[in-house]
Amino acid sequence: MRKRLLEQQHTDPADFYTGIVAESYAPLKSFSPDPEIYAAFLHEAGTPALELGCGDGDPLLALRLHGLDVEGVDSSADMLERCRRRADAEGVSVTVHHQRMEALSLPRRFRAVFLAGPTFNLLPDDGTAAAALHGIRRHLTDGGSALIPLHIPSPTPAENLGRVRTAVADDGAELRFSLVSEKRDETLRTQTALLRYERHGAGAPTVVERPWPLHWYPRSVFEELAAAAGLTTVSVTDPDGDAAADDAAYMVFRLRAA
Ligand SMILES: C[S@@+](CC[C@H](N)C(=O)[O-])C[C@H]1O[C@@H](n2cnc3c(N)ncnc32)[C@H](O)[C@@H]1O
């Protein structure tokens, strides 16, 4: 009988970027956040600063290379291990913490806390988001600033389901990535993709499917969650820094610790 290869993994959302997903992250990455945007924010808001969901180090390492006092937090030990290895290779020191942003507990407070890109949308519901916003407030100095980009995901066009992207792993194995299916719930404001990751090298192939939930917020709902955590909305902008329309699909919230 042929061995069944496919493994369905129902990981907690905070553990999605582990194992084969962490290994595939850099080779399959098609976009990196522009560090200059975050450097400009830190020059204005001040340091020390904290990046939530720093992953394998973009833009954290570039900001450290600018000489900025920034630390990182991520829920994936695998991504942090890659971040530390990159820091060593680039000859820069970095302090990173293995924690979930909804259970943040650090000994220091920061003048700025930020996420680079819409990583906050990975928190699966309003309750988890509220816990993360309270944690951000507790870790900001009074008057400190937070920068949180958010998006409203669009349904994936049907013709993209099953389309395979490939990349090469460090050891030469072929990595494959595809979107198997997607479910959207307008009431819960979630869109959950079932993602397939494959590794074909020496030895038996690995084929893993994991759900990848995204959760979104109308502007007023996010402002209310932030206010309840003691964070006042200072501005809501589009990616170019102009005022965002109320129904914009991408908004950058700038918050201040009341
Ligand atoms: C899309 S990656 C972004 C990584 C990096 N900032 C970049 O742009 O390349 C999102 C990161 O957020 C982390 N993450 C997801 N949920 C998290 C949570 N609840 N708390 C902390 N980090 C989380 C993941 O482990 C992953 O490394």
The ligand as an SDF file (V2000), in Angstrom:
LIG
                    3D

 27 29  0  0  0  0  0  0  0  0999 V2000
    3.9400   37.4630    8.2040 C   0  0  0  0  0  0  0  0  0  0  0  0
    5.1730   37.1310    9.4180 S   0  0  0  0  0  0  0  0  0  0  0  0
    6.0270   38.7140    9.4270 C   0  0  0  0  0  0  0  0  0  0  0  0
    7.4440   38.5870    9.8790 C   0  0  0  0  0  0  0  0  0  0  0  0
    8.3370   39.7870    9.5970 C   0  0  0  0  0  0  0  0  0  0  0  0
    7.9220   40.9860   10.3240 N   0  0  0  0  0  0  0  0  0  0  0  0
    8.3950   40.0610    8.1000 C   0  0  0  0  0  0  0  0  0  0  0  0
    7.7570   41.0020    7.6340 O   0  0  0  0  0  0  0  0  0  0  0  0
    9.0710   39.3150    7.4100 O   0  0  0  0  0  0  0  0  0  0  0  0
    4.2280   37.2220   10.8810 C   0  0  0  0  0  0  0  0  0  0  0  0
    4.9850   36.8720   12.1630 C   0  0  0  0  0  0  0  0  0  0  0  0
    4.0970   37.1060   13.2500 O   0  0  0  0  0  0  0  0  0  0  0  0
    4.2730   36.0710   14.1930 C   0  0  0  0  0  0  0  0  0  0  0  0
    3.0320   35.9350   14.9860 N   0  0  0  0  0  0  0  0  0  0  0  0
    1.8560   35.4090   14.5860 C   0  0  0  0  0  0  0  0  0  0  0  0
    0.9810   35.4490   15.6030 N   0  0  0  0  0  0  0  0  0  0  0  0
    1.6360   35.9990   16.6600 C   0  0  0  0  0  0  0  0  0  0  0  0
    1.2570   36.2770   18.0110 C   0  0  0  0  0  0  0  0  0  0  0  0
    0.0390   36.0010   18.4630 N   0  0  0  0  0  0  0  0  0  0  0  0
    2.1710   36.8670   18.8200 N   0  0  0  0  0  0  0  0  0  0  0  0
    3.4290   37.1460   18.3690 C   0  0  0  0  0  0  0  0  0  0  0  0
    3.8430   36.8890   17.1020 N   0  0  0  0  0  0  0  0  0  0  0  0
    2.9490   36.3230   16.2650 C   0  0  0  0  0  0  0  0  0  0  0  0
    4.5590   34.8370   13.3580 C   0  0  0  0  0  0  0  0  0  0  0  0
    5.1990   33.8170   14.1100 O   0  0  0  0  0  0  0  0  0  0  0  0
    5.4080   35.4160   12.2330 C   0  0  0  0  0  0  0  0  0  0  0  0
    6.7880   35.3260   12.5090 O   0  0  0  0  0  0  0  0  0  0  0  0
  1  2  1  0
  2  3  1  0
  2 10  1  0
  3  4  1  0
  4  5  1  0
  5  6  1  0
  5  7  1  0
  7  8  2  0
  7  9  1  0
 10 11  1  0
 11 12  1  0
 11 26  1  0
 12 13  1  0
 13 14  1  0
 13 24  1  0
 14 15  1  0
 14 23  1  0
 15 16  2  0
 16 17  1  0
 17 18  1  0
 17 23  2  0
 18 19  1  0
 18 20  2  0
 20 21  1  0
 21 22  2  0
 22 23  1  0
 24 25  1  0
 24 26  1  0
 26 27  1  0
M  CHG  2   2   1   9  -1
M  END
$$$$
